[in-house]
Amino acid sequence: MALVFVALAIISCCSNVVLLEILMRNIPGCGNLITFFQFLFIALEGFIFASRCGTVKPAVPIRNYLLLVFMYFAVSVSNNWALNFNIPIPLHMIFKSGSLVTSMLLGMLILKRRYSMMKYASVLMVSIGILIATWASQQLKNNEKEIRKLDDVPVTDKSLIGILLMSFSLLLSAYMGIYQENIFQKFGKHPREALFYSHALPLPGFIMLASDITSHLPLFSKSAPIHLFASVSIPYLWLCLLGNVFTQYICVRSVFTIVSRYSALTVTMIITCRKFISLVFSILYFQNPFTPAHWWGTALVFTGTLLFTDIANFGDQRAKKEK
């Protein structure tokens, strides 16, 4: 049964990225709207099935969830908001792989942890890979700006804001992992409950983004209709949004289940595999510009990730466990 969730995680997470890119290409700047509907759907599902319409008392006190919820909300909004600032989807995926770097740094600073030389080397590889990919993307942006200047087209470069948003998201996500680890140690693991409260409690925060969300709603309805049945049709982009929200739910639910059933090593391997598939598909299907420098950066990021999980010793460790 656990393997079913692994397959669901890979398929749903990859599909989610594809639908996200379709939406962002058709309506740039709709990241906050997508995040809101994702949170709303998962919160409603959790209210019905996890909390039984509020009749089930949470195992973890609500006050312990509040900081976790604030951080989860900020990370999710920052990640999707960054796409509004000329950040290509491939760079977005590569940058998010830098969570290993921030997790290690905060683990050293806050938890006073120390690591092997292999892990330090792998984190250095990931850092260099992200820097190369970011530099390559900026070079492409600069080339586009030069072409537009020659054509007398006004140019604005907002990608620095997007990079800062993704950097903030990485740091906050790493600290959130440490805080979540402390909660699990104190109260035990409750993935369904955590999934519900991490999406339900932040909903009032979207009031601050209401004007941005409502301004993009009419644009979805203006897309070409897709005929589902004889007399039933739905605008194409609304259908993509529904698919994105549903695949996000399946993706998050599957990952939460995998975390509770597999080791951290296996989870990292699955997520790395999923990211690589999504990256290659985005490059090939959407024909995103990807230079040799991007490929070098990508290779360093994923190789560093695999080295960090100590994949070379994974087979030996598994054999010892079987014995």
Phi, psi and chi 1 to 4 in degrees:
 res  aa     phi    psi   chi1   chi2   chi3   chi4
   1 MET       -  -36.2 -174.1   63.5 -179.0      -
   2 ALA   -63.2  -35.2      -      -      -      -
   3 LEU   -64.3  -29.2  -70.0  175.3      -      -
   4 VAL   -62.8  -42.3  173.5      -      -      -
   5 PHE   -67.6  -32.1  -77.0  101.4      -      -
   6 VAL   -63.7  -47.6  172.5      -      -      -
   7 ALA   -62.8  -42.1      -      -      -      -
   8 LEU   -62.5  -40.2  -77.6  173.8      -      -
   9 ALA   -61.8  -46.9      -      -      -      -
  10 ILE   -66.1  -47.3  -66.8  174.7      -      -
  11 ILE   -66.7  -47.9  -65.4  169.8      -      -
  12 SER   -69.6  -41.1   60.9      -      -      -
  13 CYS   -66.7  -39.7  -65.9      -      -      -
  14 CYS   -66.1  -43.5  -70.2      -      -      -
  15 SER   -62.2  -38.1  -57.5      -      -      -
  16 ASN   -61.3  -42.4 -178.7  -99.2      -      -
  17 VAL   -65.9  -39.7  173.1      -      -      -
  18 VAL   -62.0  -47.8  172.1      -      -      -
  19 LEU   -65.7  -35.6  -68.7  167.5      -      -
  20 LEU   -62.3  -42.9  174.2   64.6      -      -
  21 GLU   -67.3  -37.3 -174.1  153.8    6.3      -
  22 ILE   -60.7  -46.3  -69.4  172.4      -      -
  23 LEU   -63.9  -44.5  -68.3  169.1      -      -
  24 MET   -69.4  -28.5  -65.9  -57.2  -60.5      -
  25 ARG   -73.7  -35.3  -80.9  171.1  171.6  -96.0
  26 ASN   -82.8  -37.7  -77.4  -86.2      -      -
  27 ILE  -132.1   83.1  -53.0 -179.9      -      -
  28 PRO   -60.2  136.1  -22.0   33.4      -      -
  29 GLY    95.8    5.9      -      -      -      -
  30 CYS   -93.4   17.3   67.3      -      -      -
  31 GLY   -59.9  -41.2      -      -      -      -
  32 ASN   -65.7  -37.7  -70.4  -31.4      -      -
  33 LEU   -64.7  -42.9 -176.2  145.4      -      -
  34 ILE   -62.0  -45.2  -64.8  169.8      -      -
  35 THR   -60.9  -42.4  -52.8      -      -      -
  36 PHE   -60.1  -48.0  169.5   69.2      -      -
  37 PHE   -67.5  -33.2  -83.1  102.4      -      -
  38 GLN   -62.7  -47.1  -70.3  174.3  -12.3      -
  39 PHE   -64.2  -42.5  -88.5   64.6      -      -
  40 LEU   -62.8  -46.2 -178.9   63.4      -      -
  41 PHE   -63.8  -47.6  178.4   82.2      -      -
  42 ILE   -66.4  -35.0  -64.9  174.4      -      -
  43 ALA   -66.7  -43.0      -      -      -      -
  44 LEU   -64.6  -42.8  -71.9  173.2      -      -
  45 GLU   -63.4  -41.6 -172.3  -83.1  -20.2      -
  46 GLY   -68.1  -35.6      -      -      -      -
  47 PHE   -63.2  -36.9 -179.4   72.1      -      -
  48 ILE   -79.4  -46.5  -63.9  170.1      -      -
  49 PHE  -101.6  -28.8  -63.3  104.5      -      -
  50 ALA   -90.3  -48.0      -      -      -      -
  51 SER   -96.0   -1.1   74.1      -      -      -
  52 ARG    52.4   53.1  -55.5  -67.0 -179.9 -174.8
  53 CYS    58.0   37.0  -61.6      -      -      -
  54 GLY    86.0    6.6      -      -      -      -
  55 THR   -88.3  -16.0   59.3      -      -      -
  56 VAL   -96.1  124.3  176.9      -      -      -
  57 LYS   -75.2  132.8 -175.2  179.2  178.2 -179.3
  58 PRO   -65.2  140.4   22.7  -32.8      -      -
  59 ALA   -71.3  -31.2      -      -      -      -
  60 VAL  -102.8  127.2  179.3      -      -      -
  61 PRO   -54.9  142.1  -24.9   33.7      -      -
  62 ILE   -56.9  -37.5  -64.4  -65.1      -      -
  63 ARG   -61.0  -28.6   65.3  178.2 -179.6  -85.5
  64 ASN   -76.2  -21.6  -67.4   93.5      -      -
  65 TYR   -82.2  -23.9  -86.7  126.8      -      -
  66 LEU   -58.5  -49.1  -69.5  178.0      -      -
  67 LEU   -66.0  -40.3 -179.3   57.3      -      -
  68 LEU   -60.5  -43.2  178.5   65.7      -      -
  69 VAL   -65.5  -42.8  161.4      -      -      -
  70 PHE   -59.8  -44.1  170.6   77.3      -      -
  71 MET   -67.2  -42.5  -70.6 -171.9  -72.3      -
  72 TYR   -62.7  -41.2 -173.4   77.8      -      -
  73 PHE   -62.8  -46.4  172.7   75.8      -      -
  74 ALA   -64.4  -40.2      -      -      -      -
  75 VAL   -64.5  -46.4  167.3      -      -      -
  76 SER   -64.2  -46.1  -60.8      -      -      -
  77 VAL   -65.9  -42.7  170.7      -      -      -
  78 SER   -62.1  -42.5  -62.1      -      -      -
  79 ASN   -61.8  -47.8  -90.4  -32.8      -      -
  80 ASN   -74.7  -33.4  -80.5  -13.6      -      -
  81 TRP   -66.5  -32.5 -162.3   12.6      -      -
  82 ALA   -58.8  -29.8      -      -      -      -
  83 LEU   -66.9  -17.2  -65.4  171.4      -      -
  84 ASN   -76.8   -6.2  -62.9   -4.8      -      -
  85 PHE  -117.9   49.6  -63.3   95.6      -      -
  86 ASN    59.6   36.4  -61.2  -29.7      -      -
  87 ILE   -99.4  115.6  -61.1  -64.3      -      -
  88 PRO   -65.8  149.5  -14.4   27.6      -      -
  89 ILE   -58.4  -44.0  -69.4  -71.5      -      -
  90 PRO   -58.3  -44.3  -26.8   36.2      -      -
  91 LEU   -63.9  -37.9  177.5   61.4      -      -
  92 HIS   -58.0  -43.9 -167.7  -98.6      -      -
  93 MET   -69.5  -41.6  -74.2 -173.0  -80.5      -
  94 ILE   -63.9  -43.7  -64.4  169.6      -      -
  95 PHE   -62.9  -40.8 -147.1   94.0      -      -
  96 LYS   -65.3  -20.6  -74.1  173.2   68.9  176.0
  97 SER   -71.3   -9.3  -60.9      -      -      -
  98 GLY   -77.0    8.3      -      -      -      -
  99 SER   -60.7  -28.3   55.9      -      -      -
 100 LEU   -61.2  -40.9  -75.3  176.0      -      -
 101 VAL   -62.9  -52.3 -179.6      -      -      -
 102 THR   -66.5  -36.0   51.0      -      -      -
 103 SER   -63.1  -42.4  -64.6      -      -      -
 104 MET   -66.6  -45.3  173.4  178.7  -82.2      -
 105 LEU   -60.3  -46.3  -71.6  175.1      -      -
 106 LEU   -70.8  -32.0  -68.6 -172.6      -      -
 107 GLY   -63.2  -37.8      -      -      -      -
 108 MET   -71.1  -41.2  -67.6  168.9   62.4      -
 109 LEU   -77.7  -41.4  -66.5  173.2      -      -
 110 ILE   -93.4  -46.9  -61.9  173.8      -      -
 111 LEU   -95.0   -1.7  -57.6  177.2      -      -
 112 LYS    57.2   36.2  -51.9  -60.3 -179.7 -176.2
 113 ARG   -83.1  153.5  -70.5  175.6  176.3  169.4
 114 ARG  -127.7  149.1  -66.5  -63.3  177.0  -96.4
 115 TYR  -126.7  168.8  -56.4   89.0      -      -
 116 SER   -75.5  163.0   65.9      -      -      -
 117 MET   -61.1  -32.9  -71.5  -57.1  -62.3      -
 118 MET   -61.0  -42.0  177.0   64.1   76.0      -
 119 LYS   -70.0  -38.4  -68.4 -168.3 -176.4  -63.2
 120 TYR   -62.1  -41.9  -72.2  123.5      -      -
 121 ALA   -64.9  -41.4      -      -      -      -
 122 SER   -65.8  -40.1   65.3      -      -      -
 123 VAL   -65.7  -37.0  165.2      -      -      -
 124 LEU   -62.4  -41.0 -178.5   61.8      -      -
 125 MET   -61.9  -44.8  -71.3  177.9   66.2      -
 126 VAL   -62.2  -43.7  171.9      -      -      -
 127 SER   -61.7  -46.6  -57.1      -      -      -
 128 ILE   -64.3  -40.2  -66.8  173.0      -      -
 129 GLY   -60.6  -42.7      -      -      -      -
 130 ILE   -66.1  -41.3  -69.9  173.0      -      -
 131 LEU   -62.3  -42.3  -72.6  173.9      -      -
 132 ILE   -64.3  -45.8  -69.4  174.1      -      -
 133 ALA   -63.8  -40.7      -      -      -      -
 134 THR   -65.4  -44.5  -55.0      -      -      -
 135 TRP   -61.3  -42.5  172.7   82.0      -      -
 136 ALA   -63.1  -40.0      -      -      -      -
 137 SER   -66.7  -38.5  -66.8      -      -      -
 138 GLN   -66.1  -35.3  -75.4  -58.6  110.4      -
 139 GLN   -63.7  -41.0  -69.8  -62.5  108.9      -
 140 LEU   -63.4  -40.8  -73.4  174.5      -      -
 141 LYS   -62.9  -42.5  -68.7  -70.6  179.8 -174.6
 142 ASN   -63.0  -39.4  -68.7  -22.6      -      -
 143 ASN   -63.5  -41.7  -68.0  -22.4      -      -
 144 GLU   -62.8  -40.3  -70.8  177.9    7.9      -
 145 LYS   -63.0  -40.8  -73.8  166.9   64.5  177.3
 146 GLU   -63.1  -41.3  -68.8  -60.5  -37.3      -
 147 ILE   -64.1  -42.0  -66.4  171.7      -      -
 148 ARG   -68.0  -34.8  -70.5  177.3 -176.4  177.3
 149 LYS   -62.8  -39.6  -76.9  179.2 -178.2  176.7
 150 LEU   -64.5  -30.9  -67.7  173.8      -      -
 151 ASP   -90.1    6.2  -65.4  -24.2      -      -
 152 ASP    60.0   38.1  -65.5  -34.6      -      -
 153 VAL  -100.9  130.1  177.4      -      -      -
 154 PRO   -59.3  137.4  -20.9   30.9      -      -
 155 VAL  -123.2  132.3  176.5      -      -      -
 156 THR  -130.4  131.6   56.9      -      -      -
 157 ASP  -110.3  106.3 -174.4    7.4      -      -
 158 LYS  -108.5    8.1  -58.5 -176.4  -70.8 -175.4
 159 SER   -64.8  -27.5   58.3      -      -      -
 160 LEU   -61.4  -38.5  179.4   60.3      -      -
 161 ILE   -63.3  -41.3  -60.7  174.4      -      -
 162 GLY   -62.9  -40.6      -      -      -      -
 163 ILE   -65.7  -40.2  -68.5  170.7      -      -
 164 LEU   -64.2  -39.2  -69.9  174.4      -      -
 165 LEU   -63.9  -42.4  -79.8  169.4      -      -
 166 MET   -67.6  -35.8  -69.8 -168.3  -64.9      -
 167 SER   -65.5  -44.3  -59.4      -      -      -
 168 PHE   -59.7  -42.7  166.6   76.1      -      -
 169 SER   -62.8  -40.3  176.4      -      -      -
 170 LEU   -62.9  -46.6  -84.5 -179.7      -      -
 171 LEU   -64.8  -44.6  -73.5  168.8      -      -
 172 LEU   -68.1  -36.3 -168.0   59.8      -      -
 173 SER   -64.0  -38.9  177.8      -      -      -
 174 ALA   -65.3  -43.7      -      -      -      -
 175 TYR   -66.1  -35.5 -177.9   74.8      -      -
 176 MET   -61.8  -37.9 -177.1  177.3   70.1      -
 177 GLY   -62.5  -40.2      -      -      -      -
 178 ILE   -66.0  -43.7  -66.8  172.8      -      -
 179 TYR   -64.6  -41.9 -177.5   75.7      -      -
 180 GLN   -64.4  -37.6 -167.7  170.7   20.1      -
 181 GLU   -61.7  -40.6 -173.8  177.7  -33.9      -
 182 ASN   -65.0  -39.1  -67.7  -26.7      -      -
 183 ILE   -65.4  -43.2  -70.1  178.7      -      -
 184 PHE   -63.9  -38.0  -74.5  161.8      -      -
 185 GLN   -65.7  -33.9  -72.6  176.2   -6.9      -
 186 LYS   -83.9  -39.6 -171.8  174.4 -178.4  179.9
 187 PHE  -117.1   -4.2  -60.3  101.0      -      -
 188 GLY    89.0  168.4      -      -      -      -
 189 LYS   -87.6  127.4  -69.3 -174.8  177.5 -178.2
 190 HIS  -137.0   74.3  -55.5  -80.6      -      -
 191 PRO   -60.7  -41.0   19.0  -30.9      -      -
 192 ARG   -66.7  -40.9  -69.7  -73.5  -73.7  115.7
 193 GLU   -65.6  -44.9  178.0 -176.6  -66.9      -
 194 ALA   -62.6  -38.8      -      -      -      -
 195 LEU   -62.0  -42.7 -177.9   64.8      -      -
 196 PHE   -66.4  -53.8  164.5   58.4      -      -
 197 TYR   -68.8  -30.8  -76.0  105.7      -      -
 198 SER   -70.4  -16.5   62.1      -      -      -
 199 HIS  -107.8  -27.1  -72.5   80.2      -      -
 200 ALA   -81.3  -46.3      -      -      -      -
 201 LEU   -64.4  -31.7  -67.4  177.9      -      -
 202 PRO   -78.6   -6.7  -11.4   26.8      -      -
 203 LEU   -53.9  -41.8  -75.2  176.2      -      -
 204 PRO   -59.1  -24.5  -25.3   35.1      -      -
 205 GLY   -64.4  -21.6      -      -      -      -
 206 PHE   -74.0   -8.9  -75.6   99.3      -      -
 207 ILE   -60.0  -35.7  -66.3  173.4      -      -
 208 MET   -65.0  -22.3  -61.4 -178.2  -66.7      -
 209 LEU  -106.5   11.8  -53.4  171.2      -      -
 210 ALA   -59.1  -43.5      -      -      -      -
 211 SER   -64.5  -39.4   59.0      -      -      -
 212 ASP   -66.8  -41.2  179.0   71.1      -      -
 213 ILE   -65.9  -49.0  -67.4  170.8      -      -
 214 THR   -67.0  -28.7   53.0      -      -      -
 215 SER   -68.9  -23.9   66.9      -      -      -
 216 HIS   -93.9  -15.6  -73.0   95.4      -      -
 217 LEU   -57.0  -48.5  -80.4  172.3      -      -
 218 PRO   -61.4  -27.8  -20.5   32.9      -      -
 219 LEU   -64.9  -31.4  -58.6  177.5      -      -
 220 PHE   -66.8  -39.0  -78.0   77.3      -      -
 221 SER   -72.1  -18.8  -59.2      -      -      -
 222 LYS   -82.1   -8.0  -68.8  179.2 -179.0  178.8
 223 SER   -72.4  161.7   59.0      -      -      -
 224 ALA   -61.6  138.5      -      -      -      -
 225 PRO   -75.3  145.2   26.5  -32.4      -      -
 226 ILE  -110.4  123.5  -60.9  -65.9      -      -
 227 HIS   -83.8  113.7  -61.8  -77.0      -      -
 228 LEU   -86.5  -45.7  -57.7  177.5      -      -
 229 PHE  -130.3 -169.3  -54.2  105.0      -      -
 230 ALA   -58.6  -45.6      -      -      -      -
 231 SER  -120.4   11.6   58.6      -      -      -
 232 VAL  -115.6  126.0  179.1      -      -      -
 233 SER  -138.7  156.3   62.4      -      -      -
 234 ILE  -142.5  138.4 -177.1  171.3      -      -
 235 PRO   -55.6  141.7  -26.9   35.1      -      -
 236 TYR   -54.7  -45.0  168.4   66.0      -      -
 237 LEU   -72.9  -29.9  -68.4 -179.0      -      -
 238 TRP   -64.9  -37.8  -84.8  114.0      -      -
 239 LEU   -65.7  -40.5 -164.8   61.9      -      -
 240 CYS   -64.8  -38.9  -70.2      -      -      -
 241 LEU   -65.2  -43.1  179.8   62.3      -      -
 242 LEU   -60.9  -42.4  -70.3  172.8      -      -
 243 GLY   -63.8  -40.1      -      -      -      -
 244 ASN   -63.9  -43.9  177.0  -89.0      -      -
 245 VAL   -64.8  -44.2  168.9      -      -      -
 246 PHE   -67.4  -43.9 -177.7   69.8      -      -
 247 THR   -67.1  -31.1   52.4      -      -      -
 248 GLN   -64.0  -41.0  173.5   70.6    5.9      -
 249 TYR   -63.3  -47.5  165.6   71.0      -      -
 250 ILE   -62.3  -41.6  -61.3  -63.3      -      -
 251 CYS   -61.4  -52.9  174.1      -      -      -
 252 VAL   -64.8  -42.7  173.7      -      -      -
 253 ARG   -62.6  -42.1  175.2   75.8 -176.2  -84.5
 254 SER   -66.4  -42.5  -60.2      -      -      -
 255 VAL   -64.3  -42.2  169.9      -      -      -
 256 PHE   -60.1  -39.2  -92.3   69.7      -      -
 257 THR   -69.6  -42.1  -56.0      -      -      -
 258 ILE   -61.9  -41.3  -69.1  167.6      -      -
 259 VAL   -59.1  -35.9  168.4      -      -      -
 260 SER   -81.1  -11.4   64.6      -      -      -
 261 ARG  -116.3  -22.2  -62.0 -168.9 -177.5 -167.2
 262 TYR  -118.6  166.2  -75.5  108.3      -      -
 263 SER   -74.0  164.0   66.4      -      -      -
 264 ALA   -61.2  -34.1      -      -      -      -
 265 LEU   -60.1  -49.1  170.2   65.7      -      -
 266 THR   -64.2  -41.0  -53.8      -      -      -
 267 VAL   -61.3  -44.3  173.6      -      -      -
 268 THR   -61.9  -41.5  -55.2      -      -      -
 269 MET   -61.7  -44.0  -73.1  -66.9  -62.4      -
 270 ILE   -64.2  -45.8  -66.4  167.7      -      -
 271 ILE   -65.9  -39.8  -67.3  174.3      -      -
 272 THR   -63.0  -43.0  -57.5      -      -      -
 273 CYS   -61.1  -44.3  176.7      -      -      -
 274 ARG   -63.3  -42.9 -169.6  -84.7  -61.5  172.9
 275 LYS   -64.0  -39.8  -74.1  179.5  179.0  177.1
 276 PHE   -66.3  -42.9 -174.4   75.3      -      -
 277 ILE   -61.5  -45.0  -66.0  171.1      -      -
 278 SER   -62.2  -40.8  -61.7      -      -      -
 279 LEU   -64.1  -48.9  179.0   64.1      -      -
 280 VAL   -63.4  -42.1  172.0      -      -      -
 281 PHE   -63.6  -42.4 -172.4   87.4      -      -
 282 SER   -61.9  -39.6  176.2      -      -      -
 283 ILE   -68.5  -45.5  -64.7  164.4      -      -
 284 LEU   -77.0  -47.9  -63.4  177.8      -      -
 285 TYR   -74.1  -46.0 -176.9   77.5      -      -
 286 PHE   -91.4   -0.7  -67.5  103.5      -      -
 287 GLN    53.4   43.7  -63.5 -177.8  -16.8      -
 288 ASN   -68.5  139.4  -77.2  -55.1      -      -
 289 PRO   -63.0  127.0   19.8  -30.3      -      -
 290 PHE  -143.3  105.1 -142.1   70.2      -      -
 291 THR   -85.0  169.3   64.8      -      -      -
 292 PRO   -55.3  -34.5  -28.7   35.6      -      -
 293 ALA   -62.7  -38.8      -      -      -      -
 294 HIS   -60.7  -43.3  -78.3  101.0      -      -
 295 TRP   -64.9  -39.4  -78.9  115.3      -      -
 296 TRP   -62.8  -44.6  -85.6  109.0      -      -
 297 GLY   -61.8  -42.7      -      -      -      -
 298 THR   -62.8  -44.2  -57.4      -      -      -
 299 ALA   -60.8  -42.1      -      -      -      -
 300 LEU   -65.1  -41.2  -75.4  169.6      -      -
 301 VAL   -63.8  -49.6  167.6      -      -      -
 302 PHE   -74.1  -35.4  -74.6  105.7      -      -
 303 THR   -65.8  -42.4  -57.3      -      -      -
 304 GLY   -62.2  -37.6      -      -      -      -
 305 THR   -63.9  -44.1  -58.4      -      -      -
 306 LEU   -66.1  -38.9  -65.4  177.6      -      -
 307 LEU   -65.9  -36.3  -73.4  175.2      -      -
 308 PHE   -62.7  -36.1 -172.8   90.2      -      -
 309 THR   -79.7    1.8   58.5      -      -      -
 310 ASP    58.2   46.9 -157.9   15.1      -      -
 311 ILE   -63.0  -25.7 -169.8   64.2      -      -
 312 ALA   -64.4  -32.2      -      -      -      -
 313 ASN   -97.2    1.0  -63.5  -34.2      -      -
 314 PHE   -62.9  -41.7 -178.5   49.3      -      -
 315 GLY   -64.5  -41.6      -      -      -      -
 316 ASP   -65.1  -42.1  -65.3  -22.4      -      -
 317 GLN   -63.8  -39.3  -68.2  171.1    4.0      -
 318 ARG   -67.3  -39.2 -171.9  171.3 -178.1  179.1
 319 ALA   -63.6  -39.0      -      -      -      -
 320 LYS   -64.9  -39.4  -72.6  178.1 -178.3  177.8
 321 LYS   -65.1  -39.1  -73.6 -178.8  179.9 -179.6
 322 GLU   -65.8  -36.4  -70.4  175.5   -6.0      -
 323 LYS   -66.6      -  -72.6 -179.4 -179.1  179.0
